[in-house]
Amino acid sequence: MHSMTIPWTTTSKKLRGRGRTTTAEGSIELRCDLPREPALRVTSELALTHAEREATLSVGSSACTLGVSGDASDPHLLHARAWVSDSDSPRGTVAYRLVPDVTRWAHDEAGREHYRHEFAHTKGWADRRVRLSIDVTPREVRAWVDGRLVASWSARNPPPGVAVVHLPEGARPHGPAEVTILADEEQFLPLDLRPSTRGEDFLDLKETAYRGRAPRVYASSLSSDPKRALFRIPRKTYDRVHLVCSASTEGGALPSASVAFIKPERGHTVFAEFSVDPPYRTPKPIMVPLDPCAFSDFLNDPGEEALEVEFCQRMDYDEGRFPHPAGPPSGVRIHEITFETAPVALRVTSSAVGHVFQGTKTPRFFVHLESQRSVAGTVRVAVEVTEPYGRKSKSSAKVRLAPWETRTQTFDLPQRMYGRFGLTVTVSQEDGSRPLKRSTTFALLPRDTRKATSDSPFGLWCFFENHYGVPPEIAAPLFRKAGARWTLANFVVRDDPRETRKRVQALAAHGVGLACANVACIGNTCNAGGNDVDAMIRRMHAMPLVKHWLLFWETFLSRQHMRDYPFDILGKPVRELTPDEESVFKNCWDTAIEYARRVRKEFPEAKLIFGNGHPNFIAAFLRRGFPKEYIDGFGLDFDMFVSSPELQPGPLHCPFNGLFFLKTLQDLYGYSEIPRYLTEAIYCSQSDGWLTERQQADHYVRSHLLGLASGVVLFGMTSELFDPGSEYFYGSYGPVGLLYRAPELNPRESFCAYATMTRMLDRASFAEMTPMPSPGTYGLRFTKAGGGDIYVFWTTTGERSLTFGAEGGSVRTTDLFGNQTVIRNARGVFSLNVSPSPVYVEGEGIHGLVLGTPRHRPGPKTGIPIVRVADLPTWRHEARDDSWMERLGRAGNWAITAPTIRGGFEFSLKKDRTRGQILRVSLSETPGAHPLHLHYAVLRFPGKVPVNGTFSALGVWIRGNSSSGRVLYELEDADGVIWRSVYSDGYIDFDGWRYVQTPLPLPATKDGARLQPCGLTPWATETEHRQPALPVRLTALIIESRTHVVRATSLDPVPDTTFDISDVVGTEEMVDPEIRFRW
């Protein structure tokens, strides 16, 4: 690029505005002749004085006019618009704020006022200069204000020849016209850094900062935060950004940074890292590869006008999975930024909404290619499909593209099974360079044979358009393919009854009804008193036909009451309500009674669900004898996130056990006959740091199966059809959908698994929990509507064979994705593999279940013993109650935990042929223990065992007994603070030998190799410290075990109360990825 300045010449005192020319005192017109170049950028810097008087820059006789004016009511708001010939039909309009809009930066007024005070003295538009720029190239026009895109459009342009500035009264030009000769190649886009450099000749990333989640999400380049380097650029497929950078490493700053594509207010960030090589102070060119296909949601959406780009220090994720700049500050200084488009733009679509195909095994995909070059070229298109169980297939084609040509290639991809498939389309140059790799998923489902309609128990939550979703007419076919027949009403209803009716009909056309609605007591609105039941009833009359109405929604007496353990299920007294809790309770009671009476009178067909809530809230009403005539069902509200439905009550978040607690309380207080509903429940998070796709699919299906076994008659709005697209996506309730977010809505494995479940159990009814040889293996029997049985089998951890007898010489199995296999054996003996993924078995007279040897994933390749069980004689078995363990059993998340008791353990040394010396743990009868008690023992070492700072994890081999016990560790850090791994997920929910790891806390490093601490998830302390001071030393083992385990709504004994453990090892190898985002 080459830049020059050209003086402006005053030609007249005129003002052009709003499509007309007028004469005004003090207005002026400036003009300059431009060099005869095919591509150039013209910039004018000016100052405004009067509001709503538009200054304009025009380049070429008909290429573009860019206007800017100050807002009359806001001194920090500018309005910019670009047009070609008619100013009343602009090509683009933006509102450009000189300070951020902090309305959503804080949850309270005090927080917002803090930010307002910071920006109170920022210069407004009348006290600062504004830079207007227009790019004219042979194929495109771009208009900019302060280096931020206002609009861009395609046009065939001759050299512009002339630039004209019209200034209204009081406006002043500053300096000559700045003219930059742009590169002949259209693929390069240089950015104007002047507005972002604070008077320097470089953009200093050390001056940027991270203010927190909300300020990062709710800010953009058009809502300027002075502590961020944000730019707005045309929506194109950029695969490179060329930088000229230097760096300063003073104060520990790193010579590295990130470039991120973001969407303000949306849950989407894609970032790439880059580094400056020494010598740092010498500016040098850097090419940063970009992955535009990772941002294809916005590249391929014609409704998106531009892309937002940020330069910042390196990025990571916080404890809630929100992306943010992390680690030491960046010392990078950016002198130039030029984006480069890829040779070809790539878009992948299919013939099915969400790429969900039903009744076919040959999906059809379309690969749309668009040349972004002025020369012809040949590209290679490679298509790779990954089957549900990992097998890959490939196909390819060569495509010749003329300059700027758009072409579509069709690919039919025949498959041999059903399920969720991975699809990767790679487009590269003929020599293999500049690859674009677009990855997505698609689903193949069997033909829909479901007969259930309103008798189906299966429903899904859906936000529809909220959180950037899709309307009912797009979502409804996906509901049908999943086999869901219900959703909640609240996001369907609109203010206009006619629009509501149209939306309801769109769902009904695909067999989807409205299951749950609420007009009374959402949140804690009923706690304050003075509730208007008449208004609630009026709202009910205005709603469409809904079958189930909730008496409460997410209501509680107090946060402490939510955590209190319901000791009455152990036969012990519960804590009395405080006066404040009594007041809330009375108001809830009175409102519920009055509302229920009116509903019974005016809506006799409506079902009243007491909930959705949590067991402790419901229990408070059961203890006082809430009238049964006002309860048609009890409704629970719970998430799941990373917990499995089999996770036992205890310190970890285990909300599925709320069904067990609720049934136990119903039985205790005489409400056993009232059915249970899951009105809002079962949300399993799937992303890096949470569950894998397969784990999410397994958890969703097993939760519904065990819910049916627990007496659930309706899953009113459980699980979620697709991910939210707003900032909501970042948190725990974000990546929970059966489908990924809109607009693509491509499927996860859980969509196929859910669809298989609803098809296999169509109009089936739960019969029994089949007795299994191990608590770590589950078998459920359902009765089909037309007769015959369906069994479902799975393990909680690992795999093993299941052998059984059956009549008729054959059985039919169906896997998680709907693939069926007929097994024949004339002797009537059958064997299949069971794993954490449920398998459906249809056969007559199934009996004689026998489990084979468990098989588990391998342990680490290396490990250094740091605690040897042979030293057991030197350890001290603590004889007193442990205060920490006792407190864990008195309160939990939503009261769903387990009471703890110092158990009657016996420890002995044994020999194992493979493991050598092992420690046998035997739990005998403990006086005063209830079957729900979690038994513990503390084994304290005679000395403090140093832990090597390079270790990533502690590990131990355990021969399990499926008792859901644990081996926990106690550490003392360098400051003498005690830490325990009480939130470890290393449960002994398995049989056989399995390696169990516990991540060790590791700090962030000054060199940026590790941007944030890791390994903290299992560890807790009773102090205010947030992470251990290193080095740490191991001081004790805590052993947990149980005599009984919860299985659905029953409490079953553990057949074998002994398990074995080997030496404790330290290792740098992580066998299982760490769950980083545990609630």
N, C-alpha and C positions, 0 to 999 in steps of 0.2 A: 504494500500500500504506500501511497505517496500523499502527503497532506500539504495544503497551501492555504493562505488567507487572501481574500479578495475584498477590497474596500466596497462598502455600500455607497450607492449614489442616490441621493434624494431626488425623486422625479416629480412628486406632487403631494398635495395635502388632501388625501382622500381616505375614506374608510369603507372597506368592503365588508359587508356583514349579512348573513342570513340570505344569501342569494341575490343581493341587490347592492348597488353602489351609491353612497351618499357623500355629501360634503360635510365635513365637521371641522370646526376650529381646533387647531392643535394636532389633528391626526396627520400622519405622514405615510408616504409610500417609499420604500427603499428597493433598489434594484441592483443586481450585478450580473454580468455576463459570465457564463460558465465555460470552462474548457470543453472542447468537443471530444468528450470521452463517453464510451458506451455505458459505463457503470460508475456512479459516484454518489457520495453522501454530502449533503449540504446542511450545515448547522448554523443556526442563528441564536444568539444568546440575548435575552431581553428581560426587562423588568416591567411589571404591570403596576398600575396605580389604582384604577377604579374597577369596582366589581362589575361583573357581567358585561364587560366591554372586551370583545374578543380580538386578540392579536393573531395574525395568520402568517404562515410561511407557505409560499407556493413555489414549486419547482416544475419547470416545463410549462408549456402552454396548456396542456390538458392532463398532465400526469397526476398531480396530487396537490391538494391544499390541506394544511394542518392548522387547526385553530386551537387556541387556549384562552381561557378566561377564569378569573377568580370568582369564588362563590361569595354571594352577598352576606350570608349568615354565618359562614365558617371561614376564618382567616387562614386556615391551614388546608383548604380544599380547592383544588383546581379541576376544571372540566376541560377535557381535550377531545377533539374529534377530527377525523380525516375524511375527505371526500374528493371526488374527481370533478364533477361539473355542477352537481346540485347539492348545496350544503344542507338541504332538508332531508337528504337521503345519504347519510354518512356511511362510509365503509366500516367505520369502527368508532366507538365512543367509550371513554374511560373516565372514571372519577379517580383522581390522583390525590391522595392525602400526603401532606408533608410531615405529618406525625401519625403514629398508629391510632387506630380505633381500639381503645382498650376495654370496650364494653364487656368482652368475654375473656379478658385476661385474668380475672380473679373471680372468686365465688361470692365476695362480699364487697360492699361499697368502700370499705377502708382500703382494701387491696387495689381497687380501681383508682381511688383517689391518690394512692402512692404513685402510680404510673402517670396520672394526669399532672401531678406536681412536677415530675421529672421533665415532661414535655411542655410545661406551661410557658417557658421562655424561648421556645424554638421559634425562629423567625417564620412569619407567615408569608403568603405569596406576595404581599405588597412590599416586603422588606428584603427580598432575595431575588436572584436571577433564575430564569427558567431557560433551559436549553431545548429548542425545537430542532429536530433533524428529520430529513427525508432522504431515503435511499431510492435511486432510480437505476434499475438495471434493464437489460434488454427483455427480461421476462417477468420482472417483479417490481412492485412498489412497496416500500416499508416506511411507516411514519412512527416517530419516537418523541417522547417527552422525557427529558432528564435520563436518557438512555434506556427508557422503558417502552416497550412496544405499545403503540396505540392501535395500529391495524396494519395488515399486510394483505396483498392480493396479487394475483397473476395478471399481467398485462404485457402487451407487446409495445415497447417504448423506444422511440428514437432518442438520440442524445438530447437531454433536456434543454440545453442552450441558455436558459435564463432562470434566475431565482428572484422572487419578489417577496418583500416583507411589508405587511400593512399593520401599522401601529395605531391603536385608538388614542384618544386624548390622554395625555399623561404618561403613556407607555414610552419606554426609552430603550434604544438598542445599546448593546454593550459589545464593542469591538467589531471587527470586520466579519464577513462571512467566512466560515471555516469549510473548506472543501477537501474531501478525501477521495482520491481516485481508488476505487475498489478494484479488486483482482478481476481479471477477465473471466476466471472460472466462477461459475455461479454457486459452487458448493460452499464457498467460504463466507462466513458471517462475522465480521469484527464487531465488538461491543465498544460503546463509548463509556470509558471508566471515569471520566472527569467528574460527574456528579457524585461519585462514590469514594473519591480519594481524599477528601478533607484537605485539599490544598497541596497534597503531595503529588509526585508523579507516579505513584503506585498505590495499589489497593493493599492495605496492611491488615492481614487477617488476625494479627495479634490484638487489634482493636475490636474485633467482634466478640460476642459473648452469648451465652445461653441463659435466658431468663427463667425457663421453666416450660412445662408442657403446654399450657394454654397460650402463653405469648408466642410460642413457636408455631402452634397450629393455626392460630387466628391472626396471622400477619402475612402480608404478601408484598411484592415489589411495588404495588400501588397503594400500600398502607405502610409507609416507610418507617422501619425501625432502624435508628442510626447505628445499632449494634449488630446489624446483619448486612451481609453483602448479597442482596437479592436482585435478580434481573428477570425481565420478561422478554421472551424471544418468540419468533414465529414457530408455529407447530409444524415441525419437520422431523425427519428421521436423521438425527445426528449420531454418528458413530465415533467421532473424535472431537476433542477440544484441544486446540493448540494454545499454549501459554508461554509467556516470557516471564520467568520468575527469578527472584533472588530470595534469600532467607536470612533471618537473624535468629541465633540460638541463645541469645542472652536470657537470663532468668529461667533456664530450663525449657525454653520453647523448642518445639520440634520443627525440623525442616520438612514437614509433611502436612497434608491437608486433604480435604474431600471436596468433590463437586457433586452436588445432589440435585436431582430432579424432584420437585415436590409439587403437591397440589394443596394449596391452603384450604383448611377446613375439611380435607379429605384424608382418609387413612392410607396414604400412599407416599412412600419415599423410596427412591432408588439412588444409591450413592456409589461413587468410585473414588479410590484413594490415589494420591500421587505424592512424590517426594522430589525435593531439590537436591541435586548432587553437589558436593563441595567442588570448588570454593563457593561458599554460600552467598557472599555479598556480590558476586558477579552475576548479573542477569543472564539467563540462558534459556533457550527454547526447550519446552517439554511438550510431548504429545501424550494425552491421556485418553486411552480407549474407553468408550462408553458402550453401554448395553441398551440401545433404544427399545429393543423388543420387551424389556422388562417394564417399560412405561407405555406399552402399546394400548392400554385402556384409554389413554388420553390422546395418543398419536392418531388413533383410528376413529376417534369420536368427532364428527363434524361439528358438534356443538361446542367443542373446546376451541377457543380463539387463539390461545397462546400456551406456551410452556413456561413454568416458573423454575428458575435455576438459582441455586445458592452455592456460594463458596464459603467454607468454614473449616474449623479444625476437624480432625478425624471423627467419625461417627460410630456410635454403638447404640445399645438399647438399655434403658433403665430397668428398674425392677418390675415395672408394669408393661414392658415391651414397647414403650414409646421411644422412637429414635431421637437421639439428641447428640450434639457435639460432646465428645468425652476425652478424657485423658489430659495430658499437658497441653497448654495453649500452642497454637500454630504460630510459628515465626515466619511463615511464607509471605512474601510480598509479590503481588501480581502486577506486572507492568503492562501486559497485553493479554487479551482474551479473544480468540477467534474460533468459532464453532465451524465444523465441517460436516456436511451431510454425507451419508453413505452413498455409494454409487447407485444403489437400488433401494427403494422403500418396499417393505414387505408387510402384507396383511394376510391373515389366515381366517377364513370363515368356513361354515359348514351349512348343510341343508336342514339342520335341526336346531331349534332354540336351545341354548346351553350345551350344544353338542351332545344332547341326550337322545339316542336313537332307540326306538322300541320296535320289536318284531322283525328286526333285520340284523344280520351280521356283516353287512357291507356298508359302512358309513361312507358318505361322500364329502370330501373337503375341497375347498377352493383356495388356491394360493395366488394372491393378487400381487403382481409385481409392477413397480413404476420406476422407470429410469429417472435418475436425478442428475443426468449428465447430458452435455451437448454433443456427445459422440456415441456411436453405436457400440454395443458390446455384447458378449455372451456370458451368461451366468449359469452356474450349476445349482440345481434345486435338489436337495437330498431330504427324503422323508423317512423318519425312523419311528416305529411304533413299538411300545413296550407293553407286553401283555400283563394282566393282573398278577401273574406269578413270576414275572421277570424276563420271559423270553422276548427277544427282539427280532424285528423284521425291518428290512430296508428297501427303499426304491428311490430312483433318481431320474432326473431329466435335465437336458440342456436347453436353454431358452435364449434366443437371439432377440435383443431389444434395440429398437431404433432410438435415436435421441428423444428423450422425454416421453417415450412410449409407455402406455399402460396395457398390461396383458394379464389374463387369468388362466392359470393351469388347473385342471380338474384332476383330482386323485381319488379313485375308488380304492378303499382299503379293506378287502375282505378278511375276516377274522374267523377263528375256529372256536371261540368261547364267548361267554358273556362276562361283563364286569367293567371296571374302570381302567382305561388304557391311557398311557402316556403318549403324547404326540410331540415330536420335535421336527420342525421344518428349518433347514439351514440353507441359506442362499449365500453363495460366495462367488467371487470372480472366477474366471476360467482357470486361473492358476491357483485357486484355493484361498486367495487373500481376501481381506475385508469381509469375513463371514458375519452374517446376521443370523441369530439362532432364536427362533420363536418357539417356545414350549407351551403346551396347553394339555388338556385332558379331554377325553370323551367317554361316554358310557354306552354300552350295548345292553339292552334289557330284553328279556323274553317277552313274548306276546302277553298282553294284559288279559288275565283270566279272572280277575277279581269280580265278585258278585256283591260284596258288602256296600251299602250306601250309608244311611243314617244309623245302621247298627254297627258300623265300624268304630273301634275305640281309638283310632289313630288320627292325631291332629298335630299340626306344626305351627310354631310362631312365625309370623311374617310381618315385617315393617312396611311392606309394599314400597311406595315412593319415599317414605321417610328414610333418612340416612342414605340418600342417593340410590334408592332401590328401583323397582320397576312396578308398574300398575298391575291390577288384578288380571287384565286380559293377557299379560305375558306370564305372570306367575301361575295362573290357574292350570295350564297344561302340565306344568312341572309338578304341581301338587298331585295331579292325576297320575302321572308316570311314577311318582314316588309311592303312590297308594295312600296318601293322606286325604282324609275326608273332612277335616275340620280345621278351622283357624279362629283366632280371636277377632272380635268385631271392631274393636276400637280404632284400628288403622284402616278399616274399610269405610267407615262412616264419614260423610262430608256434610257441610252446612246445608247444601242444596239437596233436599230429599230426592229429587230426580237423578242427580248424580250418584247418590248413595244406591238407589235402586238399580241403576245401570251397573255399578260395580258389584253389587250382590249377585245380579244375574250373570255377570261374566264368570264368577266363581261357581255358581250353581250349574252352569252349562257343562262344567267338568266335574260335577259331583261334590263340590266343596261347600260345606255349610258353615255357619257361624256358631261356635260352640260356647264361648265364654265371653261375657261382657260385664262391665262394672260401672255403676254410676254412684255408688255409695262407698265412702270411706277409703278412697285410694290413698296409699301411704298412711300418714297419720292425720289426715284431714278430719277424721271423726273424733280425734282426741281432745280437741280444743273446746268442744261444747257448742251448743246452739246450732245443731245440724238441721238443715231444712229438708225434712223427708218429703214434703210436698214437691220440692224442686227435683229430688231424686226420682220420684214417680213420674213427673212430667218428662224428664229426660228418657225414662224407660219407654214411655208412649211414643217418643220421637224416634226411637231406635228401630232398626229392622228386626225381623223375627230372629230371636236368639233363644236357644234352648236352656242354657245354664247362666245363672246370674250369681255373681260373687257377693257375699255379705261384706267381706273385707278384701283388701288387696295390699299386701306388704305392710300390715299393721302390727305394731308391737306395743307392749306396755312400757317398756324401758329397755335400753341396751343391756343393762345388767340382767334383766329378766330373760332376755334372749339367751344369755350365756348360762344361766343357772341349770344345773343338772336336775332332772325330775326324779328326785330320790324316792318319790312314792312308788315308783315301779320296783324299787328294792325293798318296799315295806317300811320306809323311813319317812319322817316328816319333811316337808318342803319349806323353804323360806317363806315367811309371811310377806305379803305385799306391803310396800311402803305407802304412806298417805298419798303421795303423788301417783303411784301406780294404782292405788284404789280409785282415785279420781278418774284416771284414764279408763280403768276397767268399767266403772259405772257408766261413763258416757258411752263407751263402746256397747255395753250391754243394752242400755236404754235405746240407743239408735238402732241397733240390730233388731230388737223386739218390735219397735214401731215400724221399721221398714219392712220386716218380714210379714207382719200382719197385713200391711197394705198390699204387698205382692200377692199373698195368698188370696186376697179379695179381688184384686183387679187383674191379676195374671195367673189364673188357676193352673195353667199348663206349665208355668215356669218352674224350673228346678233351682232351688236355693242351695248354693254350695258355701259351707262355712269355711272361708278362706278367700283367696289363697293366703296361706300364712305358714307358720312354722309350728312344730309340735307344742312348744311351751305356751305359745299364745292360745292355741286351741285348748290345751290342758287347763288353763285358768278358768275357762268357761265350763268345761266338763266337771271340774271340781265343785262348781257352784250349781250344777244341774240345769244348764241351758235347755230350754224346752225342745224336745225331739221333734215336735210337729213343725218346727221352723228349720229343720235340717234335712236336706235330701242327700247330702254327701259332705264329706270333709275334703278340703282341697289343700294340697301342699305346694309351696313355692320353694324351689331350691335350684341351685346351679349344679355343676359337677366339676367343670374345668379339667383338671388332670386326674381327679380321683376316679377309681373304678367303682362299679356298684357293689362289688364284693368286699371293698375296703372296710375293715372292722371299725367299730366305734373306738376313738382314741384321739391322740393329740392332732393328727393330721385331719384336714378338711375332708369329712366323710358324710356328706349330706344325704346320700341315698338311704342311710339307716334311719332317716326320719320316718320312713314307712313302718319300720319295725317299732319305733318308739310310739308312733301314733296308734297303731293297732293295739299295742300293750296298754296304752292309756284308755283306749276305747273299751277294751275288755275289763279294765280295772273299775271303770265308772259306769258300766252298763250301757254302752253305746255300740256294742259289737255288731249289731245288724246294719248299721249305717255304712254304705259303701265309701270307698276312698277314690279320690280323683287326683291326678297330677295336673293342676290347672296352669302352672308355669314352672317348668322343671327341665332338667337334663340338658345342660349346655356344656359341651365338651370342646375345649380350645385346641385347635390344631395349627401348629406353626413351629418353626425352629424355637427350641426352648420350652415347648409344650409337648403335646402328643404328636406322634406320627399319624399319617393318614390311616394306616391300618389300625393303630390303637384307637383312634377316634371312632372308626367304624365298629370295631369290636365293642367299645364301651357303649355306644348308642344302642346297638342291638341287644346286648346283655342287659342294659338298664330297662329296656322295654319288656324283655322276657321276664326278668325278675319282678318288674312292676306288675305284670299280669299275675305272676305267682303270688304277689303280695295283696291281691284283691283290688287292684286298680281297674276301674270300669271305663275310664276315659282319660286319654292323654290329650287334654284339651288344647294346649298350646305349648307343647314340649318339643325340644330341639328347635332348630331354625332352618327354614328353607334355604336361605342364602346369607352370606356375610353382609353386614352393613358396610357402606362405602364411605361413611363420614369418619371423623377422628375416633368414633366409637370402635372402629376396627382395631385400633391399637391395643385396647384393653382386653381384659379376660372375656368379655362378652362379644368380642369382635370376630375372630376366626372360628366361629362355632357352626357355620352353615353346612348343610349337605352339599351346597354349591358354593363356589367362590363368588365374589362380589360382582355386581353389575358393572359394565354392560355385558360381559361375556357369559357370566353365570355357568362356567364350566364345572363339571362334577368332581367331587371328592369320592374316595372309595365308600364313604358313609352313605352317599346317595344310593349306590347300587345295593349296599348291605341293607339299608332301610327298605328299599323297594322289594328285595327278596323276602324280608321278614313279613311285610304287609301282604305279599302274595301267598306265601306259604301258610300264614295263619289267617287267611281270609275266612271269616265267619267261623273260625275255630274257637273253642273254649278251653280254658286251662283246666286240667284234670288233677295233676299231682306233681310234687317234687319227687322224682324217682330216687330211691335210696341208692347212694353211690358209695364205693369202697373208701373214698377219701374226701375230706372236706374241701380239698383243692380242685375237685372235679364236680361239675354240675350236670344234672340230667333233668329235663322238664318234659312232661307228657301233656299234649293237647289232644282234644277230640275234635275231629273234623265235622263240619255241619252235616255232611252226607254219610257219616260213619267212618270208622277207622281212626287210627292214631298217628300223630306226628310227634316224634321225640326230637329234642334239641340237646346236644351235648357240647361241652367246652371245658377247658381248664382255665384256671386263673393265671398260671405261669407255666411255660414250657410245653412240651408235647409228649404224648404217650399213646400207645395203641389201646383200643377198647375192643374187647372180644365179647360176643354175646350170641345167644341162640334166638332163632325166630322161626315161625311156621311158614310154610309155603315155598321154601326153597329160594327166595330172593327178597332183597330189600332195596329200596331206592334212597340214595343220599343226594342232598342238595347243598352245595357249598355257600359261602357267604355272598356270592355274586349271582347265584341262580343257576349254576351249572349242575346238571343232574347226571348221576351214574347209577346204573343198576348192577348190584352185586348178586351173583348167583352161587349157590352152594347146595348141592343135593342133600348134604348131611345137616343142613340148617344151622351151621356155625359160621359166623361172619366176624370180620375184623376191619376196623377202620382207624384212621389217625384222628385224634382229637387235639385241639390246640386252643389258644385264646380266641380264635375265630369260630363262632358257633357253626355247627354242622347239623342239618336237618335229616332225620332218618324216618322213612315210612316203611312200616312192616307190621306183620301180624304176630301177636304173642311174643314180643321181645322180652327176654328174660336172661338171667345168669350173667350179669355184667362183670367182666374181669378186666382190670387195668394192667397194662404192661409197664415195663421199666421207664421212668421219666427220662426225658432228654432235654437238656438245657443248652443255651448258647455257651461257648467256651469262656474261660476266664482269661486273665492277662497272661501274656507270654512270659513276663518276668515279674518278680515281687521279692522284696527283702523282708524276712521276718523281723518284726520289732517287738512282738509279744509272743512268747512261747507258752502254750497251754501246759507244758510239762512243769512250769513253775507254779502251778496251782497251789501246792502246799505252802507257798510263801505269801499267797494272797489272803486278804482279810474279807470274809463274807460278813458284810455289815449286819449287825443284829438289831439295829434300831430303824424305825420308820424314816424314810428319806423325805424331808419336807418338800423338796422340789417335785418328786414323783407324786406325792400326795396331792399337791395343789393342782397338778395336771388333771386329776380325776374329778375335780369339783366344778369345773366350768369349761365350756368349749364353745366352738362356733355354732350358734343356734342350739346350744345345749347338747349337741350330739357328740358325746365323748364317751369314755368308759371310766367308771370309778376304779381307783387303783388300790392295791393292797400288797403289803410285803408278803411274798409268797413262800410256801413251804418247799423250797428248792433243795435238791441234793445234787452235788457236783462230784464227778469222778473221772479218772483218766482211763481211757481205753486205747486199744491198738486197732488201727485200720490198715488193711493191706496196701491201700493206695496212698492214704493221707498220713500214715505213720501215727504218732501220738495225737489223740484227739480228746476233747473235753466233752463228756456226756452231761447233758442238762436234763434233769428229771424233776417234774413238778408233781408233788404229791398233794394230798388234801390239805387245804389251808382253813383253819377254824375261822368261822365268821364270813367266809367268802360266798358271794352270790355268783351264779353262772356268768353274769355280765362283767365280773371283776377282771381287770387286767393285773396279772401278778408280776411282781418285779423283784429283783435282787441286785444289790450293788457289790461287785467284787473289786476291792481296792488293792492296788499294787504296793509293794513295800517301798518302792522308789518311783521317781518321776521319769518316765521313759522319753528320751528326746525323739522328736519326729523330724526327719530330714526335710529341709525347706524346699527341696526339689520335688517332693512327692505331691501328686495330684489327688490321691485318694488313699484311704485305708480300705483293706479288703479282708474278707474271711470266707473260707469254704464252709458251707453249712449243709448238713444232711437234715432236710426239713421234715416236718410232720404236719404241715398245713394248719398249724395252730395260730397263725398270724401273730407270732411273737416277733421280737427283734433283738439284735445285738447292738447296743448303743455304746458310744464312747464319751468319756469325760476328758477334757483338755484343760490345762492351765496355761495361760498365755504369758508373754514376757512381763506383763504388768501384774501378774498374780490373779487375773480374772479367770473365773471358772466358766467353761463352755461345755454344753452337752449337745449331742446330735439327736435331740428329742423330736426333730421334724424330719428325720431320715425316712425315706420310703422303702427301706430294705426289709420289707415284711417277709416272714417265713410262711408264705402262702403257697408253698410248693412241697412236693415230696422229692426224695433223692438228693444227691449232692449238687449244689449250685453255688457259684461264686456271688457274693453280695458285697457291693462297694458302697462306700460313703465318701463323697467328695470332701477334700480338705480345703479350708479357707486359704486363698492365695491373694496377695495384694496386687494392686495396679503397679506397673513398673515405670520408672522415670523415663526410660528410653522409648516408651510407647509400645513395647512389644505386647503388653497386656494393658488395654486402656482402662479397664475397670476391675475391681475385685471380683473374684469368682469363688465358687465352692462354698458360699455362705448359706445356701438354702437350708441345709439340715440343722444348722447350729443356732443355739439360743443361749442367752445369758440372763441372769436376773439383775444385771446392772444396766446402766444407760448406754454402755458401749455398743457401737454398731458393727464392729469387726474386731477380731482378735489381733493383739500386738504379737508379732512374730519375733523369735521362734516359739513354737508351742511344745508342750510335753504331755504325754498320755499318762493319766493318773488312775483311771478305773474303767471297768466295763460295767454296763447296766444290762441285765438280762430281763427280757419280757417274755411272758407266755400266757396262754389261756387254757382253760379247761373246756370252754364252749365257744362256739362261733355262731354269729348271726348268719342265717341263710334265708333270704327273703324275710318272712315275718316269723320264722321259727328260730329257736335257740338250741343248736344241736351239739352234743358232746364231741370232743376231739378224741378219737379212738386211742391214739398213742400220744402220751404227754411227755415223750422224751425226744430230744434232738441232739445232734452232735455238731461241734464247731472245731475248726482247725486253728493253727497259728494265725495271728493277725499280721498281715503284711502291709508294707507301704509300697506304692507303685506310682510311676509317672504315667501309666497307661489308664485311660478312662474306657472301661468296657462298655458302659451304657452312657449315652449322652446325658448331661446334667439337665434336670428339669429346673430351668432358671426362674420360671414365673409361676411359682406355687402360691396359691392364695392362703 
